[in-house]
Amino acid sequence: MRLGKVVGTVVATQKDPKLVGWKLLLVREMKMDGSLTDTYVVAIDTVGAGIGETVLTVAGSSARLANRAEQVPVDSSVIGIVDSVECDGKRVNI
C-alpha cells in the first residue's frame, strides 16, 4: 500500500467497457513525512474519495481485488481514506 493525495480526476469518454461506472482519480504519491513526490498514478476509486484527501492506494493484482474490481483492467485502486498517520511516535502532517 502507498499513501497519496488526490489531486484531480480523469475523464475518459472512450475506455474499456469494464471501466464504465468507475471514477478515475489522479493521485500524487506521498512520502512518510507528508511531502508529495513527483510520481502520479491514475487509480479507480473504490471508497468515494475526493480531491484534497489523503488516500491509501494499492497496485498490481491487489488493485483488482479491491471492492468489485476483480475483472476490471486496472493497475491502481484507491482503497482507503486516511484520517491520520503516525511515524516514529510523531503525528505526520498530511
Secondary structure, 3 states (H helix, E strand, C coil): CEEEEEEEEECCCCCCHHHCCCCEEEEEEECCCCCEEEEEEEEEECCCCCCCCEEEEEECHHHHHCCCCCCCCCCEEEEEECCCEEECCEEECC
